């Protein structure tokens, strides 16, 4: 029997139902940690991006640009 695990679904299932404080901790623990956490952060960022208005997306892009200097 083959098990097909969708990364996006697995990441969302891991954080679904967590409080803001718990989500904050998940993010803090993932940043700067093991590279295995990077795809999960990407999924979380994708959800944030897709649920943000264009003005907030512009702010995120500006923050990213500043952080790369």
The first five atom37 places (N, CA, C, CB, O) and aatype in JSON, in Angstrom:
{
  "aatype": [20, 20, 20, 20, 20, 20, 20, 20, 20, 20, 20, 20, 20, 20, 20, 20, 20, 20, 20, 20, 20, 20, 20, 20, 20, 20, 20, 20, 20, 20, 20, 20, 20, 20, 20, 20, 20, 20, 20, 20, 20, 20, 20, 20, 20, 20, 20, 20, 20, 20, 20, 20, 20, 20, 20, 20, 20, 20, 20, 20, 20, 20, 20, 20, 20, 20, 20, 20, 20],
  "atom_mask": [
    [1, 1, 1, 1, 1],
    [1, 1, 1, 1, 1],
    [1, 1, 1, 1, 1],
    [1, 1, 1, 1, 1],
    [1, 1, 1, 1, 1],
    [1, 1, 1, 1, 1],
    [1, 1, 1, 1, 1],
    [1, 1, 1, 1, 1],
    [1, 1, 1, 1, 1],
    [1, 1, 1, 1, 1],
    [1, 1, 1, 1, 1],
    [1, 1, 1, 1, 1],
    [1, 1, 1, 1, 1],
    [1, 1, 1, 1, 1],
    [1, 1, 1, 1, 1],
    [1, 1, 1, 1, 1],
    [1, 1, 1, 1, 1],
    [1, 1, 1, 1, 1],
    [1, 1, 1, 1, 1],
    [1, 1, 1, 1, 1],
    [1, 1, 1, 1, 1],
    [1, 1, 1, 1, 1],
    [1, 1, 1, 1, 1],
    [1, 1, 1, 1, 1],
    [1, 1, 1, 1, 1],
    [1, 1, 1, 1, 1],
    [1, 1, 1, 1, 1],
    [1, 1, 1, 1, 1],
    [1, 1, 1, 1, 1],
    [1, 1, 1, 1, 1],
    [1, 1, 1, 1, 1],
    [1, 1, 1, 1, 1],
    [1, 1, 1, 1, 1],
    [1, 1, 1, 1, 1],
    [1, 1, 1, 1, 1],
    [1, 1, 1, 1, 1],
    [1, 1, 1, 1, 1],
    [1, 1, 1, 1, 1],
    [1, 1, 1, 1, 1],
    [1, 1, 1, 1, 1],
    [1, 1, 1, 1, 1],
    [1, 1, 1, 1, 1],
    [1, 1, 1, 1, 1],
    [1, 1, 1, 1, 1],
    [1, 1, 1, 1, 1],
    [1, 1, 1, 1, 1],
    [1, 1, 1, 1, 1],
    [1, 1, 1, 1, 1],
    [1, 1, 1, 1, 1],
    [1, 1, 1, 1, 1],
    [1, 1, 1, 1, 1],
    [1, 1, 1, 1, 1],
    [1, 1, 1, 1, 1],
    [1, 1, 1, 1, 1],
    [1, 1, 1, 1, 1],
    [1, 1, 1, 1, 1],
    [1, 1, 1, 1, 1],
    [1, 1, 1, 1, 1],
    [1, 1, 1, 1, 1],
    [1, 1, 1, 1, 1],
    [1, 1, 1, 1, 1],
    [1, 1, 1, 1, 1],
    [1, 1, 1, 1, 1],
    [1, 1, 1, 1, 1],
    [1, 1, 1, 1, 1],
    [1, 1, 1, 1, 1],
    [1, 1, 1, 1, 1],
    [1, 1, 1, 1, 1],
    [1, 1, 1, 1, 1]
  ],
  "atom_positions": [
    [[0.84, -1.18, 0.0], [0.0, 0.0, 0.0], [0.89, 1.24, 0.0], [-0.96, 0.0, 1.22], [1.73, 1.39, 0.88]],
    [[0.7, 2.11, -0.96], [1.49, 3.33, -1.07], [0.8, 4.46, -0.33], [1.72, 3.71, -2.55], [-0.4, 4.68, -0.49]],
    [[1.58, 5.18, 0.49], [1.04, 6.33, 1.22], [1.57, 7.58, 0.55], [1.43, 6.29, 2.74], [2.78, 7.77, 0.42]],
    [[0.66, 8.44, 0.13], [1.03, 9.68, -0.53], [0.75, 10.83, 0.43], [0.26, 9.86, -1.88], [-0.4, 11.18, 0.67]],
    [[1.8, 11.4, 0.97], [1.65, 12.5, 1.93], [1.94, 13.81, 1.21], [2.6, 12.31, 3.16], [3.02, 14.0, 0.65]],
    [[0.98, 14.69, 1.24], [1.13, 16.02, 0.66], [1.78, 16.9, 1.71], [-0.24, 16.6, 0.18], [1.25, 17.04, 2.82]],
    [[2.92, 17.51, 1.38], [3.66, 18.33, 2.34], [2.8, 19.47, 2.86], [4.93, 18.89, 1.7], [2.77, 19.74, 4.06]],
    [[2.11, 20.15, 1.95], [1.27, 21.28, 2.38], [0.23, 20.83, 3.41], [0.57, 21.92, 1.17], [0.05, 21.46, 4.45]],
    [[-0.44, 19.72, 3.1], [-1.47, 19.22, 4.01], [-0.88, 18.81, 5.36], [-2.2, 18.03, 3.39], [-1.48, 19.06, 6.4]],
    [[0.3, 18.2, 5.32], [0.94, 17.76, 6.56], [1.33, 18.95, 7.44], [2.18, 16.92, 6.25], [1.14, 18.92, 8.65]],
    [[1.87, 20.0, 6.82], [2.27, 21.18, 7.58], [1.04, 21.86, 8.17], [3.06, 22.17, 6.69], [1.03, 22.22, 9.35]],
    [[0.01, 22.03, 7.35], [-1.21, 22.69, 7.84], [-1.83, 21.87, 8.96], [-2.23, 22.87, 6.68], [-2.28, 22.43, 9.96]],
    [[-1.86, 20.56, 8.83], [-2.43, 19.71, 9.88], [-1.64, 19.85, 11.18], [-2.45, 18.24, 9.43], [-2.21, 19.78, 12.27]],
    [[-0.32, 20.03, 11.07], [0.53, 20.15, 12.26], [0.22, 21.42, 13.06], [2.0, 20.15, 11.86], [0.34, 21.43, 14.28]],
    [[-0.17, 22.49, 12.37], [-0.36, 23.76, 13.07], [-1.84, 24.14, 13.23], [0.36, 24.86, 12.32], [-2.17, 25.07, 13.97]],
    [[-2.71, 23.44, 12.56], [-4.14, 23.75, 12.63], [-4.65, 23.62, 14.06], [-4.94, 22.83, 11.69], [-4.37, 22.64, 14.75]],
    [[-5.38, 24.63, 14.5], [-5.96, 24.61, 15.83], [-5.05, 25.13, 16.92], [-6.35, 23.23, 16.17], [-5.46, 25.22, 18.08]],
    [[-3.83, 25.49, 16.58], [-2.9, 26.04, 17.58], [-3.24, 27.5, 17.85], [-1.43, 25.9, 17.1], [-3.76, 28.2, 16.98]],
    [[-2.95, 27.94, 19.05], [-3.16, 29.33, 19.42], [-2.11, 30.21, 18.77], [-3.13, 29.49, 20.96], [-1.13, 29.72, 18.22]],
    [[-2.33, 31.53, 18.82], [-1.32, 32.45, 18.28], [0.02, 32.26, 18.96], [-1.79, 33.91, 18.43], [1.06, 32.29, 18.3]],
    [[0.01, 32.06, 20.26], [1.26, 31.85, 21.01], [1.96, 30.57, 20.54], [0.98, 31.78, 22.53], [3.17, 30.56, 20.36]],
    [[1.2, 29.52, 20.34], [1.78, 28.26, 19.88], [2.33, 28.41, 18.46], [0.73, 27.13, 19.92], [3.4, 27.88, 18.15]],
    [[1.61, 29.12, 17.59], [2.1, 29.35, 16.23], [3.39, 30.16, 16.26], [1.04, 30.07, 15.39], [4.32, 29.9, 15.48]],
    [[3.44, 31.14, 17.14], [4.65, 31.95, 17.29], [5.83, 31.06, 17.65], [4.45, 33.05, 18.37], [6.92, 31.22, 17.11]],
    [[5.62, 30.14, 18.56], [6.69, 29.23, 18.98], [7.11, 28.3, 17.85], [6.24, 28.41, 20.19], [8.3, 28.03, 17.68]],
    [[6.15, 27.8, 17.09], [6.48, 26.93, 15.95], [7.4, 27.67, 14.99], [5.2, 26.46, 15.22], [8.4, 27.12, 14.53]],
    [[7.06, 28.92, 14.69], [7.87, 29.71, 13.76], [9.25, 29.99, 14.35], [7.16, 31.04, 13.43], [10.26, 29.8, 13.68]],
    [[9.29, 30.43, 15.63], [10.58, 30.73, 16.26], [11.48, 29.51, 16.29], [10.36, 31.23, 17.68], [12.69, 29.63, 16.06]],
    [[10.92, 28.35, 16.58], [11.72, 27.13, 16.66], [12.22, 26.68, 15.29], [10.91, 26.02, 17.31], [13.26, 26.04, 15.18]],
    [[11.47, 27.03, 14.26], [11.83, 26.59, 12.91], [12.89, 27.5, 12.27], [10.6, 26.56, 12.03], [13.72, 27.03, 11.5]],
    [[12.84, 28.78, 12.58], [13.78, 29.73, 11.98], [15.17, 29.51, 12.57], [13.32, 31.19, 12.21], [15.35, 29.49, 13.79]],
    [[16.13, 29.35, 11.68], [17.51, 29.16, 12.12], [17.8, 27.76, 12.6], [17.83, 30.12, 13.21], [18.91, 27.46, 13.04]],
    [[16.81, 26.9, 12.53], [16.99, 25.53, 12.98], [17.42, 24.64, 11.83], [15.71, 25.0, 13.6], [18.08, 25.08, 10.89]],
    [[17.04, 23.41, 11.93], [17.37, 22.4, 10.94], [16.78, 22.8, 9.58], [16.84, 21.02, 11.38], [15.66, 23.31, 9.51]],
    [[17.53, 22.56, 8.52], [17.06, 22.89, 7.18], [15.78, 22.13, 6.81], [18.15, 22.58, 6.16], [15.07, 22.54, 5.9]],
    [[15.5, 21.06, 7.5], [14.27, 20.3, 7.22], [13.03, 21.12, 7.52], [14.25, 19.01, 8.05], [11.95, 20.82, 6.99]],
    [[13.14, 22.16, 8.35], [12.0, 23.0, 8.68], [11.68, 24.02, 7.6], [12.25, 23.72, 9.98], [10.59, 24.58, 7.57]],
    [[12.62, 24.26, 6.71], [12.44, 25.3, 5.69], [11.24, 25.07, 4.77], [13.68, 25.4, 4.85], [10.51, 26.02, 4.51]],
    [[11.0, 23.85, 4.29], [9.8, 23.66, 3.46], [8.51, 23.97, 4.23], [9.75, 22.23, 2.94], [7.56, 24.52, 3.67]],
    [[8.48, 23.63, 5.5], [7.31, 23.93, 6.32], [7.08, 25.42, 6.47], [7.45, 23.3, 7.68], [5.95, 25.89, 6.42]],
    [[8.17, 26.16, 6.66], [8.05, 27.62, 6.73], [7.56, 28.17, 5.4], [9.41, 28.26, 7.11], [6.8, 29.14, 5.37]],
    [[7.99, 27.56, 4.32], [7.52, 27.99, 3.0], [6.02, 27.79, 2.86], [8.25, 27.22, 1.91], [5.33, 28.65, 2.29]],
    [[5.51, 26.68, 3.35], [4.07, 26.42, 3.31], [3.32, 27.45, 4.15], [3.75, 24.99, 3.8], [2.29, 27.96, 3.74]],
    [[3.85, 27.74, 5.33], [3.21, 28.74, 6.2], [3.23, 30.11, 5.54], [3.9, 28.79, 7.57], [2.24, 30.84, 5.59]],
    [[4.37, 30.46, 4.93], [4.45, 31.75, 4.24], [3.46, 31.8, 3.08], [5.88, 31.99, 3.74], [2.82, 32.83, 2.86]],
    [[3.34, 30.71, 2.35], [2.38, 30.66, 1.24], [0.96, 30.95, 1.74], [2.43, 29.28, 0.56], [0.22, 31.69, 1.1]],
    [[0.59, 30.36, 2.88], [-0.74, 30.61, 3.45], [-0.89, 32.07, 3.86], [-0.98, 29.7, 4.65], [-1.93, 32.68, 3.63]],
    [[0.15, 32.62, 4.48], [0.11, 34.03, 4.89], [-0.06, 34.91, 3.65], [1.39, 34.43, 5.67], [-0.91, 35.8, 3.62]],
    [[0.76, 34.66, 2.64], [0.74, 35.46, 1.42], [-0.64, 35.41, 0.76], [1.81, 34.96, 0.43], [-1.21, 36.44, 0.39]],
    [[-1.17, 34.19, 0.62], [-2.46, 34.02, -0.05], [-3.62, 34.65, 0.7], [-2.73, 32.57, -0.27], [-4.67, 34.91, 0.11]],
    [[-3.46, 34.87, 1.98], [-4.53, 35.44, 2.8], [-4.25, 36.88, 3.21], [-4.73, 34.6, 4.04], [-4.87, 37.39, 4.14]],
    [[-3.33, 37.53, 2.51], [-2.98, 38.92, 2.81], [-3.43, 39.83, 1.68], [-1.45, 39.06, 3.04], [-3.42, 39.46, 0.51]],
    [[-3.83, 41.02, 2.07], [-4.18, 42.03, 1.07], [-2.92, 42.51, 0.38], [-4.94, 43.22, 1.72], [-1.81, 42.33, 0.9]],
    [[-3.08, 43.11, -0.78], [-1.92, 43.51, -1.58], [-1.03, 44.5, -0.85], [-2.38, 44.11, -2.9], [0.19, 44.5, -1.05]],
    [[-1.6, 45.36, 0.0], [-0.76, 46.32, 0.73], [0.15, 45.59, 1.71], [-1.63, 47.35, 1.48], [1.31, 45.98, 1.89]],
    [[-0.35, 44.55, 2.35], [0.49, 43.77, 3.27], [1.52, 42.97, 2.48], [-0.38, 42.82, 4.13], [2.66, 42.82, 2.93]],
    [[1.14, 42.45, 1.33], [2.11, 41.75, 0.47], [3.23, 42.7, 0.07], [1.41, 41.17, -0.79], [4.4, 42.31, 0.08]],
    [[2.88, 43.94, -0.27], [3.9, 44.93, -0.62], [4.85, 45.17, 0.56], [3.25, 46.25, -1.05], [6.06, 45.28, 0.37]],
    [[4.3, 45.25, 1.77], [5.11, 45.45, 2.97], [6.04, 44.26, 3.19], [4.22, 45.65, 4.2], [7.21, 44.44, 3.54]],
    [[5.54, 43.06, 2.98], [6.38, 41.87, 3.14], [7.52, 41.88, 2.14], [5.54, 40.59, 2.98], [8.65, 41.54, 2.48]],
    [[7.24, 42.26, 0.9], [8.28, 42.31, -0.13], [9.32, 43.37, 0.23], [7.66, 42.6, -1.52], [10.52, 43.14, 0.07]],
    [[8.87, 44.53, 0.71], [9.82, 45.58, 1.12], [10.69, 45.09, 2.28], [9.06, 46.87, 1.52], [11.89, 45.34, 2.29]],
    [[10.09, 44.41, 3.25], [10.85, 43.87, 4.38], [11.87, 42.83, 3.89], [9.91, 43.24, 5.43], [13.0, 42.8, 4.36]],
    [[11.46, 41.99, 2.95], [12.38, 41.01, 2.39], [13.54, 41.71, 1.7], [11.64, 40.08, 1.41], [14.7, 41.34, 1.9]],
    [[13.23, 42.71, 0.89], [14.27, 43.43, 0.17], [15.27, 44.05, 1.14], [13.65, 44.51, -0.74], [16.48, 43.97, 0.93]],
    [[14.77, 44.68, 2.21], [15.65, 45.29, 3.23], [16.51, 44.23, 3.91], [14.81, 46.04, 4.29], [17.68, 44.48, 4.21]],
    [[15.94, 43.06, 4.14], [16.69, 42.03, 4.86], [17.81, 41.43, 4.02], [15.75, 40.94, 5.33], [18.71, 40.79, 4.56]],
    [[17.75, 41.63, 2.72], [18.76, 41.06, 1.83], [19.94, 42.0, 1.61], [18.14, 40.71, 0.5], [20.92, 41.62, 0.96]],
    [[19.86, 43.22, 2.13], [20.96, 44.18, 1.98], [22.14, 43.83, 2.86], [20.49, 45.58, 2.31], [23.14, 44.53, 2.85]]
  ]
}
